[in-house]
Each structure stands twice: as C-alpha cells, then as structure tokens.
C-alpha cells in the first residue's frame, strides 16, 4: 500500500472520529486545509509528495487533538 494511501486513510479516519467525539468545528477546518492543499499543489506545479506531506501533517494534528480531547473525558 503506497504511503499516500495510508495518509489518506489516517486523515479521514481521524477526521470522522474527531467529528463524532467533539463536533464538526476542528475537522471542518482541517478538511478545508486539505482541500486547499489539494487544489494548490497542482496549480503551483509542485510534486505530489508535497500534498502527501501536508496530508500527513493534518492527520497527525487531528490524531493529537483527538487524543487530547479523549483524555479530557
């Protein structure tokens, strides 16, 4: 399984999990950033790996926020 697919699954799983745990605000912000990166990378003629890195960073941010929020419960 390519690394981009793992990042894709991790990002969306974390976004959905956080959406159910804490509401829609934080996941929607990250989804908008994901869409922005997806639109900006091809228009700026950057390699696709830049999008995968952005996706990984957003996935890690969502996972850390989810861990923090679940620790507060």
PyMOL Python script that loads the backbone (N, CA, C, O; Angstrom):
from pymol import cmd

cmd.read_pdbstr("""\
ATOM      1  N   UNK A   1       0.857  -1.179   0.000  1.00  0.00           N
ATOM      2  CA  UNK A   1       0.000   0.000   0.000  1.00  0.00           C
ATOM      3  C   UNK A   1       0.898   1.236   0.000  1.00  0.00           C
ATOM      4  O   UNK A   1       1.737   1.392   0.888  1.00  0.00           O
ATOM      5  N   UNK A   2       0.730   2.106  -0.979  1.00  0.00           N
ATOM      6  CA  UNK A   2       1.572   3.304  -1.036  1.00  0.00           C
ATOM      7  C   UNK A   2       1.364   4.213   0.175  1.00  0.00           C
ATOM      8  O   UNK A   2       0.317   4.191   0.822  1.00  0.00           O
ATOM      9  N   UNK A   3       2.374   4.995   0.453  1.00  0.00           N
ATOM     10  CA  UNK A   3       2.354   5.871   1.616  1.00  0.00           C
ATOM     11  C   UNK A   3       1.217   6.885   1.546  1.00  0.00           C
ATOM     12  O   UNK A   3       0.633   7.226   2.575  1.00  0.00           O
ATOM     13  N   UNK A   4       0.895   7.371   0.353  1.00  0.00           N
ATOM     14  CA  UNK A   4      -0.192   8.330   0.196  1.00  0.00           C
ATOM     15  C   UNK A   4      -1.535   7.750   0.597  1.00  0.00           C
ATOM     16  O   UNK A   4      -2.385   8.458   1.138  1.00  0.00           O
ATOM     17  N   UNK A   5      -1.730   6.469   0.337  1.00  0.00           N
ATOM     18  CA  UNK A   5      -2.992   5.819   0.714  1.00  0.00           C
ATOM     19  C   UNK A   5      -3.113   5.700   2.227  1.00  0.00           C
ATOM     20  O   UNK A   5      -4.199   5.863   2.783  1.00  0.00           O
ATOM     21  N   UNK A   6      -2.016   5.421   2.880  1.00  0.00           N
ATOM     22  CA  UNK A   6      -2.022   5.330   4.341  1.00  0.00           C
ATOM     23  C   UNK A   6      -2.345   6.700   4.942  1.00  0.00           C
ATOM     24  O   UNK A   6      -3.128   6.799   5.887  1.00  0.00           O
ATOM     25  N   UNK A   7      -1.747   7.741   4.396  1.00  0.00           N
ATOM     26  CA  UNK A   7      -2.018   9.097   4.881  1.00  0.00           C
ATOM     27  C   UNK A   7      -3.474   9.471   4.631  1.00  0.00           C
ATOM     28  O   UNK A   7      -4.101  10.108   5.477  1.00  0.00           O
ATOM     29  N   UNK A   8      -4.016   9.085   3.483  1.00  0.00           N
ATOM     30  CA  UNK A   8      -5.411   9.372   3.149  1.00  0.00           C
ATOM     31  C   UNK A   8      -6.357   8.713   4.143  1.00  0.00           C
ATOM     32  O   UNK A   8      -7.275   9.355   4.654  1.00  0.00           O
ATOM     33  N   UNK A   9      -6.135   7.442   4.414  1.00  0.00           N
ATOM     34  CA  UNK A   9      -6.997   6.709   5.353  1.00  0.00           C
ATOM     35  C   UNK A   9      -6.849   7.259   6.765  1.00  0.00           C
ATOM     36  O   UNK A   9      -7.842   7.413   7.476  1.00  0.00           O
ATOM     37  N   UNK A  10      -5.627   7.554   7.177  1.00  0.00           N
ATOM     38  CA  UNK A  10      -5.398   8.086   8.525  1.00  0.00           C
ATOM     39  C   UNK A  10      -6.068   9.450   8.689  1.00  0.00           C
ATOM     40  O   UNK A  10      -6.667   9.724   9.729  1.00  0.00           O
ATOM     41  N   UNK A  11      -5.971  10.305   7.670  1.00  0.00           N
ATOM     42  CA  UNK A  11      -6.579  11.626   7.756  1.00  0.00           C
ATOM     43  C   UNK A  11      -8.088  11.531   7.889  1.00  0.00           C
ATOM     44  O   UNK A  11      -8.673  12.143   8.783  1.00  0.00           O
ATOM     45  N   UNK A  12      -8.719  10.777   7.016  1.00  0.00           N
ATOM     46  CA  UNK A  12     -10.186  10.712   7.044  1.00  0.00           C
ATOM     47  C   UNK A  12     -10.706   9.951   8.252  1.00  0.00           C
ATOM     48  O   UNK A  12     -11.762  10.296   8.781  1.00  0.00           O
ATOM     49  N   UNK A  13      -9.997   8.927   8.701  1.00  0.00           N
ATOM     50  CA  UNK A  13     -10.420   8.210   9.912  1.00  0.00           C
ATOM     51  C   UNK A  13     -10.339   9.128  11.132  1.00  0.00           C
ATOM     52  O   UNK A  13     -11.240   9.135  11.971  1.00  0.00           O
ATOM     53  N   UNK A  14      -9.267   9.895  11.225  1.00  0.00           N
ATOM     54  CA  UNK A  14      -9.121  10.820  12.355  1.00  0.00           C
ATOM     55  C   UNK A  14     -10.159  11.933  12.285  1.00  0.00           C
ATOM     56  O   UNK A  14     -10.696  12.344  13.313  1.00  0.00           O
ATOM     57  N   UNK A  15     -10.444  12.421  11.083  1.00  0.00           N
ATOM     58  CA  UNK A  15     -11.438  13.493  10.940  1.00  0.00           C
ATOM     59  C   UNK A  15     -12.823  13.001  11.343  1.00  0.00           C
ATOM     60  O   UNK A  15     -13.547  13.702  12.049  1.00  0.00           O
ATOM     61  N   UNK A  16     -13.192  11.824  10.909  1.00  0.00           N
ATOM     62  CA  UNK A  16     -14.513  11.281  11.245  1.00  0.00           C
ATOM     63  C   UNK A  16     -14.618  10.978  12.732  1.00  0.00           C
ATOM     64  O   UNK A  16     -15.635  11.265  13.364  1.00  0.00           O
ATOM     65  N   UNK A  17     -13.554  10.391  13.289  1.00  0.00           N
ATOM     66  CA  UNK A  17     -13.568  10.068  14.715  1.00  0.00           C
ATOM     67  C   UNK A  17     -13.678  11.329  15.569  1.00  0.00           C
ATOM     68  O   UNK A  17     -14.443  11.364  16.533  1.00  0.00           O
ATOM     69  N   UNK A  18     -12.913  12.366  15.216  1.00  0.00           N
ATOM     70  CA  UNK A  18     -12.964  13.617  15.967  1.00  0.00           C
ATOM     71  C   UNK A  18     -14.301  14.314  15.774  1.00  0.00           C
ATOM     72  O   UNK A  18     -14.798  14.967  16.692  1.00  0.00           O
ATOM     73  N   UNK A  19     -14.886  14.182  14.595  1.00  0.00           N
ATOM     74  CA  UNK A  19     -16.200  14.778  14.327  1.00  0.00           C
ATOM     75  C   UNK A  19     -17.243  14.202  15.286  1.00  0.00           C
ATOM     76  O   UNK A  19     -18.048  14.944  15.848  1.00  0.00           O
ATOM     77  N   UNK A  20     -17.227  12.876  15.471  1.00  0.00           N
ATOM     78  CA  UNK A  20     -18.188  12.242  16.367  1.00  0.00           C
ATOM     79  C   UNK A  20     -17.863  12.521  17.832  1.00  0.00           C
ATOM     80  O   UNK A  20     -18.772  12.615  18.657  1.00  0.00           O
ATOM     81  N   UNK A  21     -16.596  12.653  18.158  1.00  0.00           N
ATOM     82  CA  UNK A  21     -16.185  12.874  19.539  1.00  0.00           C
ATOM     83  C   UNK A  21     -16.459  14.301  20.008  1.00  0.00           C
ATOM     84  O   UNK A  21     -16.971  14.511  21.107  1.00  0.00           O
ATOM     85  N   UNK A  22     -16.113  15.285  19.166  1.00  0.00           N
ATOM     86  CA  UNK A  22     -16.106  16.670  19.641  1.00  0.00           C
ATOM     87  C   UNK A  22     -16.944  17.630  18.811  1.00  0.00           C
ATOM     88  O   UNK A  22     -17.087  18.792  19.192  1.00  0.00           O
ATOM     89  N   UNK A  23     -17.491  17.197  17.714  1.00  0.00           N
ATOM     90  CA  UNK A  23     -18.263  18.100  16.866  1.00  0.00           C
ATOM     91  C   UNK A  23     -17.526  18.395  15.573  1.00  0.00           C
ATOM     92  O   UNK A  23     -16.485  17.804  15.285  1.00  0.00           O
ATOM     93  N   UNK A  24     -18.076  19.309  14.804  1.00  0.00           N
ATOM     94  CA  UNK A  24     -17.613  19.496  13.434  1.00  0.00           C
ATOM     95  C   UNK A  24     -16.581  20.602  13.241  1.00  0.00           C
ATOM     96  O   UNK A  24     -15.984  20.683  12.167  1.00  0.00           O
ATOM     97  N   UNK A  25     -16.352  21.441  14.220  1.00  0.00           N
ATOM     98  CA  UNK A  25     -15.534  22.637  14.002  1.00  0.00           C
ATOM     99  C   UNK A  25     -14.094  22.310  13.586  1.00  0.00           C
ATOM    100  O   UNK A  25     -13.653  22.749  12.524  1.00  0.00           O
ATOM    101  N   UNK A  26     -13.372  21.569  14.381  1.00  0.00           N
ATOM    102  CA  UNK A  26     -11.961  21.275  14.096  1.00  0.00           C
ATOM    103  C   UNK A  26     -11.808  20.394  12.853  1.00  0.00           C
ATOM    104  O   UNK A  26     -10.955  20.684  12.015  1.00  0.00           O
ATOM    105  N   UNK A  27     -12.607  19.322  12.702  1.00  0.00           N
ATOM    106  CA  UNK A  27     -12.469  18.540  11.469  1.00  0.00           C
ATOM    107  C   UNK A  27     -12.781  19.333  10.201  1.00  0.00           C
ATOM    108  O   UNK A  27     -12.135  19.126   9.174  1.00  0.00           O
ATOM    109  N   UNK A  28     -13.750  20.228  10.255  1.00  0.00           N
ATOM    110  CA  UNK A  28     -14.061  21.030   9.070  1.00  0.00           C
ATOM    111  C   UNK A  28     -12.918  21.972   8.705  1.00  0.00           C
ATOM    112  O   UNK A  28     -12.652  22.196   7.524  1.00  0.00           O
ATOM    113  N   UNK A  29     -12.250  22.517   9.699  1.00  0.00           N
ATOM    114  CA  UNK A  29     -11.088  23.365   9.431  1.00  0.00           C
ATOM    115  C   UNK A  29      -9.992  22.552   8.756  1.00  0.00           C
ATOM    116  O   UNK A  29      -9.391  23.008   7.784  1.00  0.00           O
ATOM    117  N   UNK A  30      -9.731  21.363   9.258  1.00  0.00           N
ATOM    118  CA  UNK A  30      -8.692  20.515   8.669  1.00  0.00           C
ATOM    119  C   UNK A  30      -9.089  20.025   7.276  1.00  0.00           C
ATOM    120  O   UNK A  30      -8.238  19.906   6.395  1.00  0.00           O
ATOM    121  N   UNK A  31     -10.373  19.742   7.075  1.00  0.00           N
ATOM    122  CA  UNK A  31     -10.832  19.317   5.751  1.00  0.00           C
ATOM    123  C   UNK A  31     -10.682  20.465   4.754  1.00  0.00           C
ATOM    124  O   UNK A  31     -10.300  20.234   3.606  1.00  0.00           O
ATOM    125  N   UNK A  32     -10.972  21.688   5.168  1.00  0.00           N
ATOM    126  CA  UNK A  32     -10.775  22.845   4.292  1.00  0.00           C
ATOM    127  C   UNK A  32      -9.298  23.035   3.955  1.00  0.00           C
ATOM    128  O   UNK A  32      -8.956  23.352   2.815  1.00  0.00           O
ATOM    129  N   UNK A  33      -8.426  22.845   4.938  1.00  0.00           N
ATOM    130  CA  UNK A  33      -6.981  22.928   4.669  1.00  0.00           C
ATOM    131  C   UNK A  33      -6.528  21.820   3.725  1.00  0.00           C
ATOM    132  O   UNK A  33      -5.665  22.040   2.875  1.00  0.00           O
ATOM    133  N   UNK A  34      -7.109  20.630   3.872  1.00  0.00           N
ATOM    134  CA  UNK A  34      -6.803  19.506   2.990  1.00  0.00           C
ATOM    135  C   UNK A  34      -7.218  19.831   1.555  1.00  0.00           C
ATOM    136  O   UNK A  34      -6.463  19.587   0.613  1.00  0.00           O
ATOM    137  N   UNK A  35      -8.422  20.382   1.395  1.00  0.00           N
ATOM    138  CA  UNK A  35      -8.894  20.770   0.061  1.00  0.00           C
ATOM    139  C   UNK A  35      -8.021  21.875  -0.530  1.00  0.00           C
ATOM    140  O   UNK A  35      -7.696  21.849  -1.716  1.00  0.00           O
ATOM    141  N   UNK A  36      -7.650  22.835   0.295  1.00  0.00           N
ATOM    142  CA  UNK A  36      -6.787  23.919  -0.168  1.00  0.00           C
ATOM    143  C   UNK A  36      -5.445  23.376  -0.660  1.00  0.00           C
ATOM    144  O   UNK A  36      -4.948  23.792  -1.707  1.00  0.00           O
ATOM    145  N   UNK A  37      -4.866  22.452   0.094  1.00  0.00           N
ATOM    146  CA  UNK A  37      -3.603  21.843  -0.323  1.00  0.00           C
ATOM    147  C   UNK A  37      -3.795  21.040  -1.610  1.00  0.00           C
ATOM    148  O   UNK A  37      -2.941  21.064  -2.497  1.00  0.00           O
ATOM    149  N   UNK A  38      -4.917  20.330  -1.706  1.00  0.00           N
ATOM    150  CA  UNK A  38      -5.185  19.544  -2.906  1.00  0.00           C
ATOM    151  C   UNK A  38      -5.357  20.395  -4.147  1.00  0.00           C
ATOM    152  O   UNK A  38      -5.022  19.963  -5.250  1.00  0.00           O
ATOM    153  N   UNK A  39      -5.873  21.593  -3.980  1.00  0.00           N
ATOM    154  CA  UNK A  39      -6.035  22.497  -5.121  1.00  0.00           C
ATOM    155  C   UNK A  39      -4.761  23.287  -5.416  1.00  0.00           C
ATOM    156  O   UNK A  39      -4.470  23.587  -6.574  1.00  0.00           O
ATOM    157  N   UNK A  40      -4.007  23.622  -4.381  1.00  0.00           N
ATOM    158  CA  UNK A  40      -2.830  24.464  -4.553  1.00  0.00           C
ATOM    159  C   UNK A  40      -1.647  23.714  -5.152  1.00  0.00           C
ATOM    160  O   UNK A  40      -0.900  24.278  -5.951  1.00  0.00           O
ATOM    161  N   UNK A  41      -1.469  22.465  -4.782  1.00  0.00           N
ATOM    162  CA  UNK A  41      -0.288  21.712  -5.241  1.00  0.00           C
ATOM    163  C   UNK A  41      -0.241  21.595  -6.763  1.00  0.00           C
ATOM    164  O   UNK A  41       0.801  21.893  -7.347  1.00  0.00           O
ATOM    165  N   UNK A  42      -1.323  21.173  -7.441  1.00  0.00           N
ATOM    166  CA  UNK A  42      -1.229  21.097  -8.908  1.00  0.00           C
ATOM    167  C   UNK A  42      -1.105  22.467  -9.586  1.00  0.00           C
ATOM    168  O   UNK A  42      -0.425  22.601 -10.603  1.00  0.00           O
ATOM    169  N   UNK A  43      -1.765  23.478  -9.020  1.00  0.00           N
ATOM    170  CA  UNK A  43      -1.721  24.810  -9.635  1.00  0.00           C
ATOM    171  C   UNK A  43      -0.336  25.443  -9.514  1.00  0.00           C
ATOM    172  O   UNK A  43       0.071  26.223 -10.376  1.00  0.00           O
ATOM    173  N   UNK A  44       0.377  25.111  -8.455  1.00  0.00           N
ATOM    174  CA  UNK A  44       1.721  25.649  -8.267  1.00  0.00           C
ATOM    175  C   UNK A  44       2.787  24.766  -8.909  1.00  0.00           C
ATOM    176  O   UNK A  44       3.980  25.063  -8.837  1.00  0.00           O
ATOM    177  N   UNK A  45       2.344  23.675  -9.539  1.00  0.00           N
ATOM    178  CA  UNK A  45       3.237  22.723 -10.222  1.00  0.00           C
ATOM    179  C   UNK A  45       4.263  22.108  -9.281  1.00  0.00           C
ATOM    180  O   UNK A  45       5.411  21.867  -9.654  1.00  0.00           O
ATOM    181  N   UNK A  46       3.822  21.860  -8.054  1.00  0.00           N
ATOM    182  CA  UNK A  46       4.666  21.174  -7.096  1.00  0.00           C
ATOM    183  C   UNK A  46       4.483  19.670  -7.253  1.00  0.00           C
ATOM    184  O   UNK A  46       3.453  19.236  -7.767  1.00  0.00           O
ATOM    185  N   UNK A  47       5.441  18.871  -6.829  1.00  0.00           N
ATOM    186  CA  UNK A  47       5.264  17.418  -6.906  1.00  0.00           C
ATOM    187  C   UNK A  47       4.175  16.940  -5.959  1.00  0.00           C
ATOM    188  O   UNK A  47       3.878  17.594  -4.959  1.00  0.00           O
ATOM    189  N   UNK A  48       3.586  15.804  -6.279  1.00  0.00           N
ATOM    190  CA  UNK A  48       2.502  15.254  -5.473  1.00  0.00           C
ATOM    191  C   UNK A  48       2.913  14.907  -4.058  1.00  0.00           C
ATOM    192  O   UNK A  48       2.065  14.808  -3.171  1.00  0.00           O
ATOM    193  N   UNK A  49       4.204  14.720  -3.836  1.00  0.00           N
ATOM    194  CA  UNK A  49       4.680  14.385  -2.496  1.00  0.00           C
ATOM    195  C   UNK A  49       4.427  15.524  -1.515  1.00  0.00           C
ATOM    196  O   UNK A  49       4.306  15.285  -0.314  1.00  0.00           O
ATOM    197  N   UNK A  50       4.346  16.744  -2.003  1.00  0.00           N
ATOM    198  CA  UNK A  50       4.070  17.882  -1.130  1.00  0.00           C
ATOM    199  C   UNK A  50       2.669  17.744  -0.541  1.00  0.00           C
ATOM    200  O   UNK A  50       2.453  18.050   0.632  1.00  0.00           O
ATOM    201  N   UNK A  51       1.715  17.282  -1.356  1.00  0.00           N
ATOM    202  CA  UNK A  51       0.354  17.075  -0.863  1.00  0.00           C
ATOM    203  C   UNK A  51       0.325  15.952   0.164  1.00  0.00           C
ATOM    204  O   UNK A  51      -0.380  16.050   1.168  1.00  0.00           O
ATOM    205  N   UNK A  52       1.082  14.888  -0.076  1.00  0.00           N
ATOM    206  CA  UNK A  52       1.119  13.771   0.875  1.00  0.00           C
ATOM    207  C   UNK A  52       1.697  14.232   2.205  1.00  0.00           C
ATOM    208  O   UNK A  52       1.212  13.820   3.259  1.00  0.00           O
ATOM    209  N   UNK A  53       2.710  15.066   2.178  1.00  0.00           N
ATOM    210  CA  UNK A  53       3.289  15.600   3.411  1.00  0.00           C
ATOM    211  C   UNK A  53       2.268  16.464   4.141  1.00  0.00           C
ATOM    212  O   UNK A  53       2.125  16.358   5.360  1.00  0.00           O
ATOM    213  N   UNK A  54       1.554  17.320   3.405  1.00  0.00           N
ATOM    214  CA  UNK A  54       0.518  18.152   4.030  1.00  0.00           C
ATOM    215  C   UNK A  54      -0.575  17.280   4.626  1.00  0.00           C
ATOM    216  O   UNK A  54      -1.080  17.567   5.711  1.00  0.00           O
ATOM    217  N   UNK A  55      -0.941  16.219   3.923  1.00  0.00           N
ATOM    218  CA  UNK A  55      -1.963  15.300   4.413  1.00  0.00           C
ATOM    219  C   UNK A  55      -1.497  14.590   5.687  1.00  0.00           C
ATOM    220  O   UNK A  55      -2.280  14.401   6.617  1.00  0.00           O
ATOM    221  N   UNK A  56      -0.234  14.203   5.724  1.00  0.00           N
ATOM    222  CA  UNK A  56       0.319  13.559   6.926  1.00  0.00           C
ATOM    223  C   UNK A  56       0.336  14.513   8.114  1.00  0.00           C
ATOM    224  O   UNK A  56       0.006  14.122   9.233  1.00  0.00           O
ATOM    225  N   UNK A  57       0.716  15.750   7.875  1.00  0.00           N
ATOM    226  CA  UNK A  57       0.743  16.733   8.959  1.00  0.00           C
ATOM    227  C   UNK A  57      -0.662  16.956   9.496  1.00  0.00           C
ATOM    228  O   UNK A  57      -0.859  17.003  10.710  1.00  0.00           O
ATOM    229  N   UNK A  58      -1.642  17.094   8.608  1.00  0.00           N
ATOM    230  CA  UNK A  58      -3.018  17.283   9.055  1.00  0.00           C
ATOM    231  C   UNK A  58      -3.536  16.056   9.801  1.00  0.00           C
ATOM    232  O   UNK A  58      -4.264  16.188  10.785  1.00  0.00           O
ATOM    233  N   UNK A  59      -3.163  14.860   9.336  1.00  0.00           N
ATOM    234  CA  UNK A  59      -3.591  13.634  10.027  1.00  0.00           C
ATOM    235  C   UNK A  59      -3.003  13.580  11.429  1.00  0.00           C
ATOM    236  O   UNK A  59      -3.699  13.221  12.378  1.00  0.00           O
ATOM    237  N   UNK A  60      -1.736  13.931  11.570  1.00  0.00           N
ATOM    238  CA  UNK A  60      -1.099  13.914  12.888  1.00  0.00           C
ATOM    239  C   UNK A  60      -1.747  14.952  13.802  1.00  0.00           C
ATOM    240  O   UNK A  60      -1.978  14.686  14.982  1.00  0.00           O
ATOM    241  N   UNK A  61      -2.036  16.121  13.263  1.00  0.00           N
ATOM    242  CA  UNK A  61      -2.704  17.158  14.062  1.00  0.00           C
ATOM    243  C   UNK A  61      -4.061  16.660  14.545  1.00  0.00           C
ATOM    244  O   UNK A  61      -4.398  16.817  15.718  1.00  0.00           O
ATOM    245  N   UNK A  62      -4.836  16.066  13.654  1.00  0.00           N
ATOM    246  CA  UNK A  62      -6.144  15.544  14.049  1.00  0.00           C
ATOM    247  C   UNK A  62      -6.022  14.435  15.092  1.00  0.00           C
ATOM    248  O   UNK A  62      -6.801  14.384  16.044  1.00  0.00           O
ATOM    249  N   UNK A  63      -5.044  13.548  14.910  1.00  0.00           N
ATOM    250  CA  UNK A  63      -4.859  12.466  15.880  1.00  0.00           C
ATOM    251  C   UNK A  63      -4.434  12.990  17.244  1.00  0.00           C
ATOM    252  O   UNK A  63      -4.897  12.489  18.268  1.00  0.00           O
ATOM    253  N   UNK A  64      -3.561  13.988  17.270  1.00  0.00           N
ATOM    254  CA  UNK A  64      -3.149  14.571  18.547  1.00  0.00           C
ATOM    255  C   UNK A  64      -4.306  15.286  19.232  1.00  0.00           C
ATOM    256  O   UNK A  64      -4.470  15.173  20.447  1.00  0.00           O
ATOM    257  N   UNK A  65      -5.104  16.015  18.471  1.00  0.00           N
ATOM    258  CA  UNK A  65      -6.268  16.691  19.054  1.00  0.00           C
ATOM    259  C   UNK A  65      -7.256  15.666  19.582  1.00  0.00           C
ATOM    260  O   UNK A  65      -7.825  15.842  20.659  1.00  0.00           O
ATOM    261  N   UNK A  66      -7.460  14.594  18.826  1.00  0.00           N
ATOM    262  CA  UNK A  66      -8.386  13.544  19.272  1.00  0.00           C
ATOM    263  C   UNK A  66      -7.893  12.893  20.548  1.00  0.00           C
ATOM    264  O   UNK A  66      -8.693  12.639  21.449  1.00  0.00           O
ATOM    265  N   UNK A  67      -6.605  12.615  20.654  1.00  0.00           N
ATOM    266  CA  UNK A  67      -6.039  12.032  21.878  1.00  0.00           C
ATOM    267  C   UNK A  67      -6.203  12.980  23.067  1.00  0.00           C
ATOM    268  O   UNK A  67      -6.529  12.548  24.173  1.00  0.00           O
ATOM    269  N   UNK A  68      -5.980  14.247  22.835  1.00  0.00           N
ATOM    270  CA  UNK A  68      -6.128  15.232  23.898  1.00  0.00           C
ATOM    271  C   UNK A  68      -7.578  15.328  24.353  1.00  0.00           C
ATOM    272  O   UNK A  68      -7.857  15.340  25.551  1.00  0.00           O
ATOM    273  N   UNK A  69      -8.499  15.394  23.397  1.00  0.00           N
ATOM    274  CA  UNK A  69      -9.919  15.517  23.732  1.00  0.00           C
ATOM    275  C   UNK A  69     -10.415  14.266  24.443  1.00  0.00           C
ATOM    276  O   UNK A  69     -11.216  14.366  25.372  1.00  0.00           O
ATOM    277  N   UNK A  70      -9.955  13.083  24.022  1.00  0.00           N
ATOM    278  CA  UNK A  70     -10.420  11.857  24.672  1.00  0.00           C
ATOM    279  C   UNK A  70      -9.819  11.700  26.067  1.00  0.00           C
ATOM    280  O   UNK A  70     -10.408  11.033  26.917  1.00  0.00           O
ATOM    281  N   UNK A  71      -8.647  12.308  26.316  1.00  0.00           N
ATOM    282  CA  UNK A  71      -8.046  12.257  27.638  1.00  0.00           C
ATOM    283  C   UNK A  71      -8.795  13.153  28.617  1.00  0.00           C
ATOM    284  O   UNK A  71      -8.762  12.918  29.825  1.00  0.00           O
ATOM    285  N   UNK A  72      -9.464  14.167  28.106  1.00  0.00           N
ATOM    286  CA  UNK A  72     -10.212  15.068  28.970  1.00  0.00           C
ATOM    287  C   UNK A  72     -11.532  14.456  29.461  1.00  0.00           C
ATOM    288  O   UNK A  72     -12.095  14.892  30.465  1.00  0.00           O
ATOM    289  N   UNK A  73     -12.010  13.448  28.742  1.00  0.00           N
ATOM    290  CA  UNK A  73     -13.294  12.840  29.117  1.00  0.00           C
ATOM    291  C   UNK A  73     -13.183  11.959  30.321  1.00  0.00           C
ATOM    292  O   UNK A  73     -14.178  11.379  30.756  1.00  0.00           O
TER     293      UNK A  73
END
""", "prot")
cmd.dss("prot")
cmd.show_as("cartoon", "prot")
cmd.util.cbc("prot")
cmd.orient("prot")
